[in-house]
Amino acid sequence: MVNLELKDKITKLLEDVRPYLQNDGGDIELIEITDDLTVVVNLLGACGTCPTSVVTLKMGVEKYLKQHMPEIKEVVNASELY
C-alpha cells in the first residue's frame, strides 16, 4: 500500500500542473497510486475528450512527475484501465 507521504507529494505535483490544464478547459483528478508506483489519473473537461490528451499526459504530466519523483513508473489515464 502506498504511504500517505508519497500520496501527498504526488498530489502537490499534480496541483502544480493543474493550472496549465485548466487554461485549456481541462483538469486532472488523482484516482490511485498502485503498489508499483503507477499513477492513475482521470483527465476531465476538455482534456478528457481531446485527441492529444495522451501527449498531454505523457509529455506533460508524466514527464513533470518523473522529474521530481523518478521512482514513479508511469502516469496513465483511468479510462485506459477501466
Backbone as XML, in Angstrom:
<?xml version="1.0"?>
<chain id="A" units="angstrom">
  <residue number="1" name="MET">
    <atom name="N" x="0.840" y="-1.186" z="0.000"/>
    <atom name="CA" x="0.000" y="0.000" z="0.000"/>
    <atom name="C" x="0.884" y="1.247" z="0.000"/>
  </residue>
  <residue number="2" name="VAL">
    <atom name="N" x="0.476" y="2.234" z="-0.761"/>
    <atom name="CA" x="1.230" y="3.475" z="-0.900"/>
    <atom name="C" x="1.039" y="4.317" z="0.361"/>
  </residue>
  <residue number="3" name="ASN">
    <atom name="N" x="2.139" y="4.872" z="0.865"/>
    <atom name="CA" x="2.036" y="5.648" z="2.100"/>
    <atom name="C" x="1.487" y="7.057" z="1.846"/>
  </residue>
  <residue number="4" name="LEU">
    <atom name="N" x="1.026" y="7.659" z="2.903"/>
    <atom name="CA" x="0.380" y="8.970" z="2.830"/>
    <atom name="C" x="1.349" y="10.061" z="2.369"/>
  </residue>
  <residue number="5" name="GLU">
    <atom name="N" x="2.590" y="9.982" z="2.776"/>
    <atom name="CA" x="3.584" y="10.984" z="2.386"/>
    <atom name="C" x="3.787" y="10.985" z="0.867"/>
  </residue>
  <residue number="6" name="LEU">
    <atom name="N" x="3.853" y="9.801" z="0.289"/>
    <atom name="CA" x="4.011" y="9.677" z="-1.158"/>
    <atom name="C" x="2.784" y="10.234" z="-1.878"/>
  </residue>
  <residue number="7" name="LYS">
    <atom name="N" x="1.609" y="9.904" z="-1.387"/>
    <atom name="CA" x="0.369" y="10.401" z="-1.988"/>
    <atom name="C" x="0.308" y="11.928" z="-1.910"/>
  </residue>
  <residue number="8" name="ASP">
    <atom name="N" x="0.704" y="12.488" z="-0.776"/>
    <atom name="CA" x="0.700" y="13.942" z="-0.614"/>
    <atom name="C" x="1.654" y="14.620" z="-1.595"/>
  </residue>
  <residue number="9" name="LYS">
    <atom name="N" x="2.818" y="14.021" z="-1.803"/>
    <atom name="CA" x="3.799" y="14.597" z="-2.717"/>
    <atom name="C" x="3.280" y="14.571" z="-4.161"/>
  </residue>
  <residue number="10" name="ILE">
    <atom name="N" x="2.678" y="13.463" z="-4.558"/>
    <atom name="CA" x="2.120" y="13.357" z="-5.906"/>
    <atom name="C" x="0.960" y="14.329" z="-6.075"/>
  </residue>
  <residue number="11" name="THR">
    <atom name="N" x="0.120" y="14.442" z="-5.067"/>
    <atom name="CA" x="-0.994" y="15.389" z="-5.112"/>
    <atom name="C" x="-0.481" y="16.805" z="-5.297"/>
  </residue>
  <residue number="12" name="LYS">
    <atom name="N" x="0.567" y="17.172" z="-4.592"/>
    <atom name="CA" x="1.164" y="18.507" z="-4.716"/>
    <atom name="C" x="1.697" y="18.733" z="-6.128"/>
  </residue>
  <residue number="13" name="LEU">
    <atom name="N" x="2.356" y="17.742" z="-6.688"/>
    <atom name="CA" x="2.881" y="17.872" z="-8.047"/>
    <atom name="C" x="1.750" y="18.024" z="-9.062"/>
  </residue>
  <residue number="14" name="LEU">
    <atom name="N" x="0.652" y="17.300" z="-8.865"/>
    <atom name="CA" x="-0.496" y="17.442" z="-9.751"/>
    <atom name="C" x="-1.107" y="18.841" z="-9.628"/>
  </residue>
  <residue number="15" name="GLU">
    <atom name="N" x="-1.072" y="19.396" z="-8.427"/>
    <atom name="CA" x="-1.558" y="20.774" z="-8.226"/>
    <atom name="C" x="-0.706" y="21.765" z="-9.025"/>
  </residue>
  <residue number="16" name="ASP">
    <atom name="N" x="0.585" y="21.463" z="-9.179"/>
    <atom name="CA" x="1.482" y="22.329" z="-9.946"/>
    <atom name="C" x="1.113" y="22.361" z="-11.429"/>
  </residue>
  <residue number="17" name="VAL">
    <atom name="N" x="0.669" y="21.228" z="-11.986"/>
    <atom name="CA" x="0.340" y="21.174" z="-13.416"/>
    <atom name="C" x="-1.122" y="21.530" z="-13.692"/>
  </residue>
  <residue number="18" name="ARG">
    <atom name="N" x="-1.959" y="21.482" z="-12.678"/>
    <atom name="CA" x="-3.395" y="21.740" z="-12.844"/>
    <atom name="C" x="-3.697" y="23.067" z="-13.566"/>
  </residue>
  <residue number="19" name="PRO">
    <atom name="N" x="-3.048" y="24.187" z="-13.212"/>
    <atom name="CA" x="-3.377" y="25.453" z="-13.894"/>
    <atom name="C" x="-3.167" y="25.402" z="-15.407"/>
  </residue>
  <residue number="20" name="TYR">
    <atom name="N" x="-2.179" y="24.658" z="-15.870"/>
    <atom name="CA" x="-1.932" y="24.543" z="-17.305"/>
    <atom name="C" x="-3.080" y="23.811" z="-17.994"/>
  </residue>
  <residue number="21" name="LEU">
    <atom name="N" x="-3.590" y="22.787" z="-17.341"/>
    <atom name="CA" x="-4.724" y="22.044" z="-17.888"/>
    <atom name="C" x="-5.991" y="22.897" z="-17.847"/>
  </residue>
  <residue number="22" name="GLN">
    <atom name="N" x="-6.166" y="23.621" z="-16.760"/>
    <atom name="CA" x="-7.360" y="24.461" z="-16.614"/>
    <atom name="C" x="-7.371" y="25.604" z="-17.628"/>
  </residue>
  <residue number="23" name="ASN">
    <atom name="N" x="-6.199" y="26.087" z="-18.012"/>
    <atom name="CA" x="-6.123" y="27.137" z="-19.040"/>
    <atom name="C" x="-6.714" y="26.683" z="-20.365"/>
  </residue>
  <residue number="24" name="ASP">
    <atom name="N" x="-6.702" y="25.375" z="-20.599"/>
    <atom name="CA" x="-7.255" y="24.812" z="-21.833"/>
    <atom name="C" x="-8.630" y="24.192" z="-21.614"/>
  </residue>
  <residue number="25" name="GLY">
    <atom name="N" x="-9.255" y="24.486" z="-20.478"/>
    <atom name="CA" x="-10.597" y="23.984" z="-20.214"/>
    <atom name="C" x="-10.642" y="22.587" z="-19.634"/>
  </residue>
  <residue number="26" name="GLY">
    <atom name="N" x="-9.515" y="22.103" z="-19.136"/>
    <atom name="CA" x="-9.467" y="20.752" z="-18.588"/>
    <atom name="C" x="-9.104" y="20.748" z="-17.118"/>
  </residue>
  <residue number="27" name="ASP">
    <atom name="N" x="-8.893" y="19.556" z="-16.615"/>
    <atom name="CA" x="-8.478" y="19.382" z="-15.228"/>
    <atom name="C" x="-7.970" y="17.952" z="-15.063"/>
  </residue>
  <residue number="28" name="ILE">
    <atom name="N" x="-7.480" y="17.655" z="-13.885"/>
    <atom name="CA" x="-6.943" y="16.333" z="-13.607"/>
    <atom name="C" x="-7.337" y="15.923" z="-12.197"/>
  </residue>
  <residue number="29" name="GLU">
    <atom name="N" x="-7.596" y="14.637" z="-12.022"/>
    <atom name="CA" x="-8.005" y="14.096" z="-10.728"/>
    <atom name="C" x="-7.185" y="12.839" z="-10.452"/>
  </residue>
  <residue number="30" name="LEU">
    <atom name="N" x="-6.599" y="12.755" z="-9.274"/>
    <atom name="CA" x="-5.859" y="11.561" z="-8.875"/>
    <atom name="C" x="-6.855" y="10.476" z="-8.488"/>
  </residue>
  <residue number="31" name="ILE">
    <atom name="N" x="-6.735" y="9.315" z="-9.113"/>
    <atom name="CA" x="-7.616" y="8.194" z="-8.821"/>
    <atom name="C" x="-6.937" y="7.231" z="-7.845"/>
  </residue>
  <residue number="32" name="GLU">
    <atom name="N" x="-5.721" y="6.825" z="-8.173"/>
    <atom name="CA" x="-4.987" y="5.920" z="-7.281"/>
    <atom name="C" x="-3.510" y="5.897" z="-7.630"/>
  </residue>
  <residue number="33" name="ILE">
    <atom name="N" x="-2.742" y="5.379" z="-6.717"/>
    <atom name="CA" x="-1.328" y="5.110" z="-6.927"/>
    <atom name="C" x="-1.156" y="3.636" z="-6.638"/>
  </residue>
  <residue number="34" name="THR">
    <atom name="N" x="-0.753" y="2.882" z="-7.629"/>
    <atom name="CA" x="-0.636" y="1.441" z="-7.449"/>
    <atom name="C" x="0.641" y="1.096" z="-6.684"/>
  </residue>
  <residue number="35" name="ASP">
    <atom name="N" x="0.730" y="-0.140" z="-6.252"/>
    <atom name="CA" x="1.905" y="-0.582" z="-5.498"/>
    <atom name="C" x="3.196" y="-0.484" z="-6.302"/>
  </residue>
  <residue number="36" name="ASP">
    <atom name="N" x="3.094" y="-0.580" z="-7.638"/>
    <atom name="CA" x="4.308" y="-0.456" z="-8.463"/>
    <atom name="C" x="4.583" y="1.003" z="-8.862"/>
  </residue>
  <residue number="37" name="LEU">
    <atom name="N" x="3.860" y="1.937" z="-8.213"/>
    <atom name="CA" x="4.003" y="3.386" z="-8.398"/>
    <atom name="C" x="3.576" y="3.873" z="-9.781"/>
  </residue>
  <residue number="38" name="THR">
    <atom name="N" x="2.525" y="3.255" z="-10.282"/>
    <atom name="CA" x="1.829" y="3.795" z="-11.441"/>
    <atom name="C" x="0.783" y="4.763" z="-10.906"/>
  </residue>
  <residue number="39" name="VAL">
    <atom name="N" x="0.794" y="5.975" z="-11.428"/>
    <atom name="CA" x="-0.150" y="6.997" z="-11.006"/>
    <atom name="C" x="-1.330" y="6.975" z="-11.980"/>
  </residue>
  <residue number="40" name="VAL">
    <atom name="N" x="-2.512" y="6.698" z="-11.445"/>
    <atom name="CA" x="-3.725" y="6.628" z="-12.259"/>
    <atom name="C" x="-4.508" y="7.917" z="-12.036"/>
  </residue>
  <residue number="41" name="VAL">
    <atom name="N" x="-4.785" y="8.610" z="-13.129"/>
    <atom name="CA" x="-5.497" y="9.884" z="-13.062"/>
    <atom name="C" x="-6.719" y="9.840" z="-13.983"/>
  </residue>
  <residue number="42" name="ASN">
    <atom name="N" x="-7.580" y="10.798" z="-13.788"/>
    <atom name="CA" x="-8.714" y="10.989" z="-14.668"/>
    <atom name="C" x="-8.577" y="12.384" z="-15.260"/>
  </residue>
  <residue number="43" name="LEU">
    <atom name="N" x="-8.507" y="12.460" z="-16.583"/>
    <atom name="CA" x="-8.476" y="13.755" z="-17.246"/>
    <atom name="C" x="-9.908" y="14.223" z="-17.415"/>
  </residue>
  <residue number="44" name="LEU">
    <atom name="N" x="-10.174" y="15.455" z="-17.034"/>
    <atom name="CA" x="-11.529" y="15.988" z="-17.000"/>
    <atom name="C" x="-11.700" y="17.129" z="-17.991"/>
  </residue>
  <residue number="45" name="GLY">
    <atom name="N" x="-12.948" y="17.473" z="-18.257"/>
    <atom name="CA" x="-13.247" y="18.609" z="-19.119"/>
    <atom name="C" x="-12.695" y="18.411" z="-20.514"/>
  </residue>
  <residue number="46" name="ALA">
    <atom name="N" x="-12.158" y="19.468" z="-21.085"/>
    <atom name="CA" x="-11.627" y="19.419" z="-22.444"/>
    <atom name="C" x="-10.495" y="18.393" z="-22.576"/>
  </residue>
  <residue number="47" name="CYS">
    <atom name="N" x="-9.746" y="18.183" z="-21.517"/>
    <atom name="CA" x="-8.643" y="17.210" z="-21.562"/>
    <atom name="C" x="-9.154" y="15.777" z="-21.686"/>
  </residue>
  <residue number="48" name="GLY">
    <atom name="N" x="-10.351" y="15.529" z="-21.178"/>
    <atom name="CA" x="-10.905" y="14.185" z="-21.232"/>
    <atom name="C" x="-11.313" y="13.753" z="-22.624"/>
  </residue>
  <residue number="49" name="THR">
    <atom name="N" x="-11.606" y="14.719" z="-23.496"/>
    <atom name="CA" x="-12.072" y="14.394" z="-24.838"/>
    <atom name="C" x="-11.106" y="14.849" z="-25.936"/>
  </residue>
  <residue number="50" name="CYS">
    <atom name="N" x="-10.032" y="15.459" z="-25.547"/>
    <atom name="CA" x="-9.065" y="15.985" z="-26.515"/>
    <atom name="C" x="-8.305" y="14.844" z="-27.195"/>
  </residue>
  <residue number="51" name="PRO">
    <atom name="N" x="-8.158" y="14.897" z="-28.523"/>
    <atom name="CA" x="-7.420" y="13.838" z="-29.215"/>
    <atom name="C" x="-5.928" y="13.805" z="-28.863"/>
  </residue>
  <residue number="52" name="THR">
    <atom name="N" x="-5.390" y="14.895" z="-28.337"/>
    <atom name="CA" x="-3.974" y="14.910" z="-27.963"/>
    <atom name="C" x="-3.774" y="14.722" z="-26.456"/>
  </residue>
  <residue number="53" name="SER">
    <atom name="N" x="-4.791" y="14.224" z="-25.768"/>
    <atom name="CA" x="-4.680" y="14.061" z="-24.316"/>
    <atom name="C" x="-3.578" y="13.083" z="-23.917"/>
  </residue>
  <residue number="54" name="VAL">
    <atom name="N" x="-3.296" y="12.104" z="-24.764"/>
    <atom name="CA" x="-2.214" y="11.157" z="-24.457"/>
    <atom name="C" x="-0.874" y="11.888" z="-24.437"/>
  </residue>
  <residue number="55" name="VAL">
    <atom name="N" x="-0.696" y="12.811" z="-25.361"/>
    <atom name="CA" x="0.536" y="13.602" z="-25.403"/>
    <atom name="C" x="0.629" y="14.479" z="-24.164"/>
  </residue>
  <residue number="56" name="THR">
    <atom name="N" x="-0.474" y="15.113" z="-23.804"/>
    <atom name="CA" x="-0.505" y="15.938" z="-22.590"/>
    <atom name="C" x="-0.153" y="15.109" z="-21.373"/>
  </residue>
  <residue number="57" name="LEU">
    <atom name="N" x="-0.715" y="13.926" z="-21.293"/>
    <atom name="CA" x="-0.490" y="13.065" z="-20.144"/>
    <atom name="C" x="0.956" y="12.597" z="-20.066"/>
  </residue>
  <residue number="58" name="LYS">
    <atom name="N" x="1.496" y="12.111" z="-21.176"/>
    <atom name="CA" x="2.845" y="11.535" z="-21.173"/>
    <atom name="C" x="3.946" y="12.588" z="-21.206"/>
  </residue>
  <residue number="59" name="MET">
    <atom name="N" x="3.827" y="13.560" z="-22.105"/>
    <atom name="CA" x="4.896" y="14.547" z="-22.280"/>
    <atom name="C" x="4.773" y="15.726" z="-21.320"/>
  </residue>
  <residue number="60" name="GLY">
    <atom name="N" x="3.617" y="15.870" z="-20.707"/>
    <atom name="CA" x="3.416" y="16.953" z="-19.752"/>
    <atom name="C" x="3.387" y="16.438" z="-18.323"/>
  </residue>
  <residue number="61" name="VAL">
    <atom name="N" x="2.303" y="15.795" z="-17.965"/>
    <atom name="CA" x="2.092" y="15.362" z="-16.580"/>
    <atom name="C" x="3.118" y="14.316" z="-16.152"/>
  </residue>
  <residue number="62" name="GLU">
    <atom name="N" x="3.257" y="13.240" z="-16.919"/>
    <atom name="CA" x="4.190" y="12.178" z="-16.537"/>
    <atom name="C" x="5.628" y="12.680" z="-16.484"/>
  </residue>
  <residue number="63" name="LYS">
    <atom name="N" x="6.020" y="13.443" z="-17.476"/>
    <atom name="CA" x="7.392" y="13.980" z="-17.506"/>
    <atom name="C" x="7.664" y="14.839" z="-16.273"/>
  </residue>
  <residue number="64" name="TYR">
    <atom name="N" x="6.707" y="15.706" z="-15.923"/>
    <atom name="CA" x="6.878" y="16.577" z="-14.756"/>
    <atom name="C" x="6.969" y="15.760" z="-13.467"/>
  </residue>
  <residue number="65" name="LEU">
    <atom name="N" x="6.073" y="14.799" z="-13.290"/>
    <atom name="CA" x="6.096" y="13.983" z="-12.076"/>
    <atom name="C" x="7.397" y="13.196" z="-11.963"/>
  </residue>
  <residue number="66" name="LYS">
    <atom name="N" x="7.851" y="12.617" z="-13.069"/>
    <atom name="CA" x="9.091" y="11.818" z="-13.040"/>
    <atom name="C" x="10.331" y="12.680" z="-12.794"/>
  </residue>
  <residue number="67" name="GLN">
    <atom name="N" x="10.290" y="13.944" z="-13.215"/>
    <atom name="CA" x="11.418" y="14.844" z="-12.939"/>
    <atom name="C" x="11.590" y="15.022" z="-11.438"/>
  </residue>
  <residue number="68" name="HIS">
    <atom name="N" x="10.483" y="15.063" z="-10.726"/>
    <atom name="CA" x="10.510" y="15.298" z="-9.291"/>
    <atom name="C" x="10.479" y="14.014" z="-8.472"/>
  </residue>
  <residue number="69" name="MET">
    <atom name="N" x="10.018" y="12.939" z="-9.076"/>
    <atom name="CA" x="9.920" y="11.644" z="-8.395"/>
    <atom name="C" x="10.257" y="10.538" z="-9.396"/>
  </residue>
  <residue number="70" name="PRO">
    <atom name="N" x="11.546" y="10.314" z="-9.641"/>
    <atom name="CA" x="11.950" y="9.332" z="-10.648"/>
    <atom name="C" x="11.462" y="7.904" z="-10.367"/>
  </residue>
  <residue number="71" name="GLU">
    <atom name="N" x="11.062" y="7.657" z="-9.136"/>
    <atom name="CA" x="10.587" y="6.318" z="-8.787"/>
    <atom name="C" x="9.206" y="5.998" z="-9.368"/>
  </residue>
  <residue number="72" name="ILE">
    <atom name="N" x="8.511" y="7.005" z="-9.878"/>
    <atom name="CA" x="7.206" y="6.773" z="-10.499"/>
    <atom name="C" x="7.408" y="5.968" z="-11.782"/>
  </residue>
  <residue number="73" name="LYS">
    <atom name="N" x="6.633" y="4.900" z="-11.910"/>
    <atom name="CA" x="6.739" y="4.036" z="-13.092"/>
    <atom name="C" x="6.147" y="4.717" z="-14.315"/>
  </residue>
  <residue number="74" name="GLU">
    <atom name="N" x="4.896" y="5.176" z="-14.189"/>
    <atom name="CA" x="4.232" y="5.848" z="-15.288"/>
    <atom name="C" x="2.966" y="6.532" z="-14.783"/>
  </residue>
  <residue number="75" name="VAL">
    <atom name="N" x="2.399" y="7.369" z="-15.629"/>
    <atom name="CA" x="1.118" y="8.012" z="-15.346"/>
    <atom name="C" x="0.155" y="7.557" z="-16.442"/>
  </residue>
  <residue number="76" name="VAL">
    <atom name="N" x="-0.997" y="7.038" z="-16.037"/>
    <atom name="CA" x="-1.969" y="6.552" z="-17.016"/>
    <atom name="C" x="-3.337" y="7.151" z="-16.727"/>
  </residue>
  <residue number="77" name="ASN">
    <atom name="N" x="-4.128" y="7.251" z="-17.775"/>
    <atom name="CA" x="-5.490" y="7.746" z="-17.653"/>
    <atom name="C" x="-6.385" y="6.582" z="-17.219"/>
  </residue>
  <residue number="78" name="ALA">
    <atom name="N" x="-7.227" y="6.809" z="-16.261"/>
    <atom name="CA" x="-8.104" y="5.750" z="-15.733"/>
    <atom name="C" x="-8.962" y="5.145" z="-16.833"/>
  </residue>
  <residue number="79" name="SER">
    <atom name="N" x="-9.339" y="5.947" z="-17.825"/>
    <atom name="CA" x="-10.182" y="5.423" z="-18.905"/>
    <atom name="C" x="-9.473" y="4.343" z="-19.720"/>
  </residue>
  <residue number="80" name="GLU">
    <atom name="N" x="-8.144" y="4.302" z="-19.654"/>
    <atom name="CA" x="-7.388" y="3.257" z="-20.343"/>
    <atom name="C" x="-7.428" y="1.941" z="-19.579"/>
  </residue>
  <residue number="81" name="LEU">
    <atom name="N" x="-7.745" y="2.012" z="-18.295"/>
    <atom name="CA" x="-7.706" y="0.823" z="-17.442"/>
    <atom name="C" x="-9.073" y="0.234" z="-17.158"/>
  </residue>
  <residue number="82" name="TYR">
    <atom name="N" x="-10.071" y="1.091" z="-17.040"/>
    <atom name="CA" x="-11.386" y="0.629" z="-16.577"/>
    <atom name="C" x="-12.404" y="0.657" z="-17.697"/>
  </residue>
</chain>
